[in-house]
Structures are given as C-alpha cells and as structure tokens.
Amino acid sequence: MLRIGLTGGIASGKSTASARFRARGARVIDHDELARRAVEPGSAGLVDIVSEFGDRVLRDDALDRRALAAIVFHDESARERLNAIVHPYVIAMGAAADRQARREGVAVIVHDIPLLLESGQGPDFDLVVTVEAPEQVRVSRMVATRGMTEHDALARIRAQATDEERAAIADVVLDGSGAVEGLDRQVDAFWDLNVPR
C-alpha cells in the first residue's frame, strides 16, 4: 500500500492532479470535502466557529463562507484561530477514511490536502506530491473561474504557504501552469514510476 499526500496552492492545478490520481485507481480522500462536512449545520465544528467569530458568520443556521472568508483572508490571527478549530476535525476524519481504505485493501491512497504543510501532516505520508504554478497564472484562474477580484485572489494565495515552502517538503513537484493534458501526463509518469504493478 502506498499513501500519498497531495498538496498545492489554490488554483495551482491540484484538483486536476487529484482527479487524475482517481482515474488511475487511487482512493482519493479530499480534505476540502472533509472540511465542508466538519462545519455542516449542527456540527461541533460549526458551533466552535460561531463561538469564536460570532453570529456574523452564520446565514440561515449554516456557515456563511463568504462572511468568514472576508474575516480570515485579511487577518492572519483570525485565520490561525479558524485553522486551530477546523484542522483537528479534518485530520481525524481523514484518518478514519484512511483506516477504512486500508481495511478494504486499497493499494494507493491519496490525501488531497490544500494545507498539508500548514497543518504539519507532511511526515504522515510515504510520498508528498505538490503542484505549483506561477502566482499570476493562479490569479488569472481565480478571477476567470471563481469570480474573485485580483485583490481577493492574492489574499487567498498569500494566506497559504509558498510554492518554495511546499517544494521543500515534497518528494515530487508537478507543474500545474499549463494545460490539463500536460499535468495528466506528469501524474501518469509519477504513477508508472512509483506504483507497484
């Protein structure tokens, strides 16, 4: 069994790489999805967030992600407080999903973790793969596909580790700056080299 930690900055191409790993047969555990589940209405995670940030981050008893983002992506202290709430829930949920995959005999498990470095999970995996792309490429993608302003896109990028910081803990760095097909080929080459047949 091979356990891979996959990371990369926002709009770097990480989701494309994750999809290719899934297509090749890996069990992908998406920590963004776990983070959404961790703060669903009625969850302990949501209660903790509201206790910390107040009702201003609620809308119709659900987390108002836009309101929360407006706070945490422009205030490092607020972001650290949010991460301290959410990360333990997500790490526990990821560990449970990992145990389930191992019980099922899954050969390759990929944990798709945007904040792998920031949450200190790098040493937990057999291999760490990061996807990187130049800042301006990422900003352009976020403006075009997510409807963000350039200012908000830059705030999100700069709230995360740098490509250089991620590369320093990675075993493999993939280039996500080009077309989907190019990144798919890089994942395929990694797979063929590292996954036992």
N, C-alpha and C positions, 0 to 999 in steps of 0.2 A: 504494500500500500504506500502511496506517495501523497503527502499532504503539502499543498502549495498555498502560500499567502500571496494574493494578487492585490496590488495597490497601484495608485496613480492619482494625480491631481484631478480636480474637477475638469471635465471636458478634454481630458488627455487622450481618450480612446480606451480607457479601462473597461467600460461596458462592452465595447466591441470585442476586446480580448476575452472577456468573461463569456460572452456568447459563443465564441469560437471554441473555448475550452469545453463548454457544454456540448457543442456539436461533435467534438472529438470523443465524448463519452465520459467526461468528468462529472462528478456530482458537485455542483456549484452551490455554495452557501453564501447568499447575498446578505451582507451585513447591513446594507441600506434598508433592505426589506425587513430585517430583524429590528432595526431602529424604528421603523414605522410601527411595527407591531408592539414594540415596547412602550409606545406612548399613545396607544389606541384609547378611545373613551373608556373610562372605568379602570384603566390600568394603574398600577402603583407608580409607574414612571411618569404618567401624566399628573398624578396627584403631587408627586415630588416637584415637577417643573412648576406647577401652579403655586405651590408653597414657596418656591424660590423667586418666581418672577411676577406672581400676581395674576389676577383675572384678565389683565390686558392681553395675555397670550391665549385666551380661550375665545372660541366662537361656536355657539350652539353646542356647548359641552364637549367640543373637540379641540385639539390643538390648532391654533391659528399659526400655521408655519410662516406665513409672510410677516406677521407681527413679531414672532420670535426671531426670525432672521434679521429683521430691522434692528433688533437689540444686539444680538450676539456677533454679527459680522462687522460691527463697528466698535466693539468693546471687548477687548481680549479677556478681561476679568470675567465678564458675563459668559463668554464662550467657554472659559475654563470651568465655570460653575455648571454650565449645561453639560459639558462632557463628563464631569465628575458624577452627574446624575445618570446619564444615559449609558455610558460605556460599560459599567458593571452589568447592567441588564443585558446588553447586546452580547457581551463576552460570554455570559452564562448561557444565553440562548444558542450562540454559535457552538459552544462546547457540547450542548445537548444534541444539536443537529449532527455534529461530528461523530459523537458516540453512536448515534443511530446509523449513520452511513457505514461506520466500521462494523457494526453488528450485522449489517446487510452484506458485508463483503465487498464494498465499493473499492475499486482499485486506485482511483485518483480522486482526491477531494480537494477542491479549490475554494478557499475562503476569499471572497471578493470584499476587501476591506479598504474603503477610501482612507481612513485614518489609521492605518496599520502602524505606521511609525509613531504617530502621536499617542496611540493607546498602548504602546510598548509590547506589541504582540509579535514582532519580527522573529524572536528566538523560538516561537512556538511551532515553526514550520520546518519541513525538510528543505524547502527552497522558497525564496522570496523573489517574486517577479514584479517589476514596476514598469508602468507605461508612462512615457513622457512625451511632451510636445511643447513647443515654444509658447511663451505667455501670450503673444499676440494671436496665435492660432486658436488658443483656448478662449480668449476673449471674444474673438470673432464668432466662434461656435456658440458661445453662450448668448451673445446678442442675437444671432440669427435663429437659434433653435429654442431658446428658453425665454426670449423676450426681455432679457435683462438690459439695463443700461451698462455702458462700459464701466462706469464708476462702481456699480454693484458687482459686476463680474470680477473686477480687480480686487475688490474687498474680499470676495469668496476665495479667490486664488491665494491671496496673501494671508488668509486666515489658516492656510494649510502649510505643511512642510514644503520645502522647495524640492525641485527635481533632484538637485545635488544631494540633499539630505536623504531622500528616498533611495537614490542610487547607491549611497554609501552603505546601506544595509541590505541591498538587493544582490542576489546571485546572478540575475539576468535583467537587462534593461531593454525594453522593446520601444521602438519608435512609433508613436501614435500620431505623427504630424501629417501623414499622407492619407491616401485612400484606404477604405475598409479592406480591400483585397490585399494590400501590402501588409497590413497588420495581421490579417488572417494567415498569410504565408509565414510571418515570423512566429506566430503561435504554433503553426504546423511544424516548423523546423525545431522549435523548442520541444514539442511533444515527441517527435520522432527521435530526438536525441536523449530525452530523459525518461520516457515512459517505457517500462519493460513490455515487450510483446508477448 
